[in-house]
Amino acid sequence: MRLLVCLLVCPAALAANSFNCPPTENTGYFADPDQCDKYWDCDRGLATARLCPDGMAFSERARRNTDPCVLHWLAGCQGRTLQAPNGTLPCDRQNGYFAHEDPSNCIDYYHCLNNVPSPATCAPGLVFNPRSHGCDWPTDANREGCNTRASVDGFTCPNEIVLNSNGLREQHPRYNDRNDCRSFFVCLEGVTPQKVRCPLGEVFSENLNSCTLAEFVPGCEDYYKDHPLRNRFKDADGDGRIDVNLEAFSQF
């Protein structure tokens, strides 16, 4: 009976722990057919099993490097296994990028290197996406509780793509303040609003996507009608902007 069990089990165990180096290239690193973070170091036909650090995997593209291991999602591990995770929280694995331990914190994450975490923060408007292991748009990350958009003075950045005059995506689109001709909102990365004011003597123009004289913006022509510095709002060069910086009079 013991011999029968060995006949059934031993060949499989032997196959899992042996590798035939290619006769045409008997020296180099080669992928294990079953385990993505395991590879074989062939030296003149003699194969030795190697294991990448936790969170790393063997890369065919890096097989000629001194270290052929890369972060596992960059290695193309579809259909192959990885060693069991052995990181210490917040590092799920010893190497990689991982979400903050507070599920309501969508913008902070950790870069773990040899099980040592380094905190990091996504750029404004982005959240950490565990699936892509990096920062992403909230709609693409699709994390529960991470799609809430910030609001400033009742304004929330529209969920839309704005193109500039060249047909390219506007990274920080602008929107006028319906309650104040002089103010407008800048949506950082199209998501996070910041309120901005035009220089004294000017109002925001949606058509120009910038500040200009009130007389050029329909509905805002009389914005400075009774302003005490009205006579200083001059545009001698005809560029649509106030010629003199009046910020020293910002109290007005």
Residue, then its C-alpha position, 0 to 999 in steps of 0.5 A: m500500500r505504501l509503495l502504491v501511494c508513493l507511485l501516485v504522489c511522488p512523481a507529482a511532488l518531484a515535478a513540482n520541485s524539479f525543472n529541466c533547463p532548456p538545452t539551447e540556453n542552459t544558463g539563466y533565469f526561467a519562470d516556474p510553470d505553476q507559481c508566479d513568484k517562483y523561478w529557476d536559476c539554471d547554471r550550465g544545466l543545473a536548476t536551483a529553485r528561487l523565490c521572489p520576495d513576498g509581493m514580487a513575482f518573476s518577470e519574463r521581461a526582467r529575466r536577464n537582469t540581476d534581479p528578475c523580480v517585479l511587483h506581482w501585478l506587473a509580471g502577468c501572473q494570470g492562471r498562476t499562484l503566489q506564495a501566501p501573503n506574510g506581510t504585517l499590516p498595513c502591508d498586506r504583502q511585504n512589497g507593494y501599494f496598499a489602501h489605508e487601514d481606515p476604509s473611509n480614508c480614500i486618498d491615503y495609502y502605503h508603499c511597502l518595501n520589505n514590510v516597511p510601510s511609507p505613507a503616501t497621498c493621492a493628488p487632489g481629486l484622486v483616490f487610491n484604487p486597490r485593483s490598479h495599485g495606484c491613484d485613480w479617478p473615484t468613478d474608476a476606483n469604484r470604492e464604496g464611500c469614495n465617490t463623494r464630491a466636495s462642495v464649496d459655497g454650494f458648488t460641486c464640480p460637475n461629473e463631466i469631461v471639459l475639452n479646451s480649444n485644442g480639443l484636449r481634456e481640461q485638467h482644471p476646468r473653470y465655472n462661474d459663480r452664479n451668485d457673484c460675477r467676480s468669483f469663479f470655481v476651479c475644479l482641481e483634476g475636475v473633481t475638487p472645487q476651489k473658489v477664486r476671485c478675479p482682480l478688482g475691476e474684472v469679472f469672470s467670463e465663461n466664454l473666455n474662461s478667464c477674467t475680463l472687464a465687466e462690460f464684456v460679460p452679459g449680465c455683469e455689465d453693472y457689477y462695478k456701476d457704483h464702485p468708488l474706483r470705477n474711474r480707475f478701471k482702464d483698458a488702454d491697450g485693448d486686451g480686455r484686462i485692467d491696465v493697473n493692478l488695483e489689489a492695494f485697494s482690495q478692501f473695496 
